[in-house]
Amino acid sequence: MITTIIFDIGNVLADFVWEEHYRSFGYEGEMLSRIANATVKSPMWNEYDRGAMSDEEILQGFIDNDPEIADILRKVLEDVGTMVHRNDYAIPWIEELKSKGYRCLYLSNFSRKAEKECAFALDFIPYMDGGILSYQDKVIKPMPEIYQLLIDRYNLVPQECVFMDDTVRNLEGAEKFGIHTIHFISQKQAIEELRKLGVDA
């Protein structure tokens, strides 16, 4: 029986819409891919998310990766908060699940700027029963330590939990601990998958 629903934040409860943001500055096509590969898709970004790099260090890393677009890379760091949009269904969905007796937790590699620049997009967090943002505990998905930390902190029975994430490797990490997983594509699809697991979603 599932008792606990664990949510990733990025692209599940909130969308990281960096492409939309940079299109507003006139960047398209190949330039969008170049910006992404030099920033949010770079290995450095994960290190930044888990608090292992300062703003100054990651900015220098961005510049080293692609010095020709250094000004754009600087804007990425300045504007992270404006790239995050909370999904309208987030709070109602959490409230509905909790009203039916499920515990709702989050487990996310969300930006370390979350508490300030992204706060408007994360106002669903007070509605939840707790969770982990990677930068606060210096661990990051899919590191095994982050799943163990969540299990220990909230006294979870892994077989009674389901974790939804848009990234397959993060789900594989959870599965190694016996946690049920759903590869999140949309809320509608996730609800159908939850129902298959016996969740009154």
Contacts in CASP RR format, 6 or more apart in sequence:
PFRMAT RR
TARGET T0000
AUTHOR 0000-0000-0000
METHOD contacts of the structure
MODEL  1
MITTIIFDIGNVLADFVWEEHYRSFGYEGEMLSRIANATVKSPMWNEYDR
GAMSDEEILQGFIDNDPEIADILRKVLEDVGTMVHRNDYAIPWIEELKSK
GYRCLYLSNFSRKAEKECAFALDFIPYMDGGILSYQDKVIKPMPEIYQLL
IDRYNLVPQECVFMDDTVRNLEGAEKFGIHTIHFISQKQAIEELRKLGVD
A
1 160 0 8 1.000
1 198 0 8 1.000
2 102 0 8 1.000
2 160 0 8 1.000
2 161 0 8 1.000
2 162 0 8 1.000
2 180 0 8 1.000
2 194 0 8 1.000
2 197 0 8 1.000
2 198 0 8 1.000
2 199 0 8 1.000
3 102 0 8 1.000
3 103 0 8 1.000
3 157 0 8 1.000
3 160 0 8 1.000
3 161 0 8 1.000
4 102 0 8 1.000
4 103 0 8 1.000
4 104 0 8 1.000
4 105 0 8 1.000
4 154 0 8 1.000
4 156 0 8 1.000
4 160 0 8 1.000
4 161 0 8 1.000
4 162 0 8 1.000
5 97 0 8 1.000
5 102 0 8 1.000
5 103 0 8 1.000
5 104 0 8 1.000
5 105 0 8 1.000
5 161 0 8 1.000
5 162 0 8 1.000
5 164 0 8 1.000
5 194 0 8 1.000
5 199 0 8 1.000
6 104 0 8 1.000
6 105 0 8 1.000
6 106 0 8 1.000
6 107 0 8 1.000
6 150 0 8 1.000
6 161 0 8 1.000
6 162 0 8 1.000
6 163 0 8 1.000
6 164 0 8 1.000
6 174 0 8 1.000
6 179 0 8 1.000
7 13 0 8 1.000
7 94 0 8 1.000
7 104 0 8 1.000
7 105 0 8 1.000
7 106 0 8 1.000
7 107 0 8 1.000
7 108 0 8 1.000
7 128 0 8 1.000
7 163 0 8 1.000
7 164 0 8 1.000
8 106 0 8 1.000
8 107 0 8 1.000
8 108 0 8 1.000
8 163 0 8 1.000
8 164 0 8 1.000
8 165 0 8 1.000
8 166 0 8 1.000
8 167 0 8 1.000
8 170 0 8 1.000
8 184 0 8 1.000
9 106 0 8 1.000
9 108 0 8 1.000
9 110 0 8 1.000
9 122 0 8 1.000
9 133 0 8 1.000
10 16 0 8 1.000
10 84 0 8 1.000
10 108 0 8 1.000
10 110 0 8 1.000
10 166 0 8 1.000
11 166 0 8 1.000
11 184 0 8 1.000
12 87 0 8 1.000
12 164 0 8 1.000
12 165 0 8 1.000
12 166 0 8 1.000
12 184 0 8 1.000
12 190 0 8 1.000
13 86 0 8 1.000
13 87 0 8 1.000
13 90 0 8 1.000
13 94 0 8 1.000
13 106 0 8 1.000
13 124 0 8 1.000
14 84 0 8 1.000
14 85 0 8 1.000
14 86 0 8 1.000
14 87 0 8 1.000
14 90 0 8 1.000
14 110 0 8 1.000
14 118 0 8 1.000
14 121 0 8 1.000
14 122 0 8 1.000
15 84 0 8 1.000
15 85 0 8 1.000
15 87 0 8 1.000
16 40 0 8 1.000
16 83 0 8 1.000
16 84 0 8 1.000
17 83 0 8 1.000
17 84 0 8 1.000
17 85 0 8 1.000
18 35 0 8 1.000
18 36 0 8 1.000
18 40 0 8 1.000
18 76 0 8 1.000
18 83 0 8 1.000
19 32 0 8 1.000
19 36 0 8 1.000
20 83 0 8 1.000
21 79 0 8 1.000
21 82 0 8 1.000
21 83 0 8 1.000
22 32 0 8 1.000
22 35 0 8 1.000
22 72 0 8 1.000
23 32 0 8 1.000
25 75 0 8 1.000
27 35 0 8 1.000
27 72 0 8 1.000
31 69 0 8 1.000
34 66 0 8 1.000
34 69 0 8 1.000
35 69 0 8 1.000
35 72 0 8 1.000
35 73 0 8 1.000
35 76 0 8 1.000
38 62 0 8 1.000
38 65 0 8 1.000
38 66 0 8 1.000
38 69 0 8 1.000
38 73 0 8 1.000
39 45 0 8 1.000
39 62 0 8 1.000
39 65 0 8 1.000
39 73 0 8 1.000
39 76 0 8 1.000
40 76 0 8 1.000
42 62 0 8 1.000
42 65 0 8 1.000
44 53 0 8 1.000
44 58 0 8 1.000
44 61 0 8 1.000
44 62 0 8 1.000
44 65 0 8 1.000
45 58 0 8 1.000
46 109 0 8 1.000
46 140 0 8 1.000
47 53 0 8 1.000
47 58 0 8 1.000
48 58 0 8 1.000
48 112 0 8 1.000
49 109 0 8 1.000
49 110 0 8 1.000
49 111 0 8 1.000
49 112 0 8 1.000
49 134 0 8 1.000
49 135 0 8 1.000
49 140 0 8 1.000
50 109 0 8 1.000
50 134 0 8 1.000
50 135 0 8 1.000
50 138 0 8 1.000
50 139 0 8 1.000
50 140 0 8 1.000
51 112 0 8 1.000
51 134 0 8 1.000
51 135 0 8 1.000
51 138 0 8 1.000
52 138 0 8 1.000
55 77 0 8 1.000
58 77 0 8 1.000
59 73 0 8 1.000
59 74 0 8 1.000
59 77 0 8 1.000
62 70 0 8 1.000
62 73 0 8 1.000
62 74 0 8 1.000
62 76 0 8 1.000
62 77 0 8 1.000
63 70 0 8 1.000
63 73 0 8 1.000
65 73 0 8 1.000
66 73 0 8 1.000
80 111 0 8 1.000
80 113 0 8 1.000
80 117 0 8 1.000
80 118 0 8 1.000
81 111 0 8 1.000
81 113 0 8 1.000
81 117 0 8 1.000
81 118 0 8 1.000
81 121 0 8 1.000
82 117 0 8 1.000
84 111 0 8 1.000
84 118 0 8 1.000
84 121 0 8 1.000
84 122 0 8 1.000
85 121 0 8 1.000
86 120 0 8 1.000
86 121 0 8 1.000
86 122 0 8 1.000
86 123 0 8 1.000
86 124 0 8 1.000
87 187 0 8 1.000
89 187 0 8 1.000
90 124 0 8 1.000
91 123 0 8 1.000
91 124 0 8 1.000
91 127 0 8 1.000
93 187 0 8 1.000
94 104 0 8 1.000
94 124 0 8 1.000
94 127 0 8 1.000
94 128 0 8 1.000
95 127 0 8 1.000
97 104 0 8 1.000
97 201 0 8 1.000
98 104 0 8 1.000
98 127 0 8 1.000
98 129 0 8 1.000
100 200 0 8 1.000
102 199 0 8 1.000
103 129 0 8 1.000
103 154 0 8 1.000
104 127 0 8 1.000
104 128 0 8 1.000
104 129 0 8 1.000
105 128 0 8 1.000
105 129 0 8 1.000
105 130 0 8 1.000
105 131 0 8 1.000
105 150 0 8 1.000
105 154 0 8 1.000
106 125 0 8 1.000
106 128 0 8 1.000
106 130 0 8 1.000
106 131 0 8 1.000
106 132 0 8 1.000
106 133 0 8 1.000
107 131 0 8 1.000
107 132 0 8 1.000
107 141 0 8 1.000
107 146 0 8 1.000
107 147 0 8 1.000
107 150 0 8 1.000
107 163 0 8 1.000
107 165 0 8 1.000
108 132 0 8 1.000
108 133 0 8 1.000
108 134 0 8 1.000
108 141 0 8 1.000
109 134 0 8 1.000
109 140 0 8 1.000
109 141 0 8 1.000
109 170 0 8 1.000
110 118 0 8 1.000
110 122 0 8 1.000
110 133 0 8 1.000
110 134 0 8 1.000
110 135 0 8 1.000
111 117 0 8 1.000
111 118 0 8 1.000
111 135 0 8 1.000
112 133 0 8 1.000
112 135 0 8 1.000
114 122 0 8 1.000
114 133 0 8 1.000
114 135 0 8 1.000
115 122 0 8 1.000
129 154 0 8 1.000
130 154 0 8 1.000
131 150 0 8 1.000
131 153 0 8 1.000
131 154 0 8 1.000
132 139 0 8 1.000
132 146 0 8 1.000
132 149 0 8 1.000
132 150 0 8 1.000
132 153 0 8 1.000
134 140 0 8 1.000
134 141 0 8 1.000
134 146 0 8 1.000
137 146 0 8 1.000
137 149 0 8 1.000
139 145 0 8 1.000
139 146 0 8 1.000
139 149 0 8 1.000
140 146 0 8 1.000
141 147 0 8 1.000
141 165 0 8 1.000
141 167 0 8 1.000
141 169 0 8 1.000
141 170 0 8 1.000
141 173 0 8 1.000
142 169 0 8 1.000
142 170 0 8 1.000
142 172 0 8 1.000
142 173 0 8 1.000
144 173 0 8 1.000
144 176 0 8 1.000
144 177 0 8 1.000
147 173 0 8 1.000
147 174 0 8 1.000
147 176 0 8 1.000
147 177 0 8 1.000
147 179 0 8 1.000
148 177 0 8 1.000
150 156 0 8 1.000
151 158 0 8 1.000
151 177 0 8 1.000
158 177 0 8 1.000
158 178 0 8 1.000
158 179 0 8 1.000
159 178 0 8 1.000
159 179 0 8 1.000
159 180 0 8 1.000
161 179 0 8 1.000
161 180 0 8 1.000
162 179 0 8 1.000
162 180 0 8 1.000
162 181 0 8 1.000
162 182 0 8 1.000
162 194 0 8 1.000
162 197 0 8 1.000
162 199 0 8 1.000
163 171 0 8 1.000
163 174 0 8 1.000
163 179 0 8 1.000
163 180 0 8 1.000
163 181 0 8 1.000
163 182 0 8 1.000
164 181 0 8 1.000
164 182 0 8 1.000
164 184 0 8 1.000
164 190 0 8 1.000
165 171 0 8 1.000
165 174 0 8 1.000
165 181 0 8 1.000
165 182 0 8 1.000
165 183 0 8 1.000
165 184 0 8 1.000
166 183 0 8 1.000
166 184 0 8 1.000
166 185 0 8 1.000
168 183 0 8 1.000
171 181 0 8 1.000
171 182 0 8 1.000
171 183 0 8 1.000
174 181 0 8 1.000
175 181 0 8 1.000
180 197 0 8 1.000
182 190 0 8 1.000
182 193 0 8 1.000
182 194 0 8 1.000
184 190 0 8 1.000
190 201 0 8 1.000
191 201 0 8 1.000
194 201 0 8 1.000
195 201 0 8 1.000
END
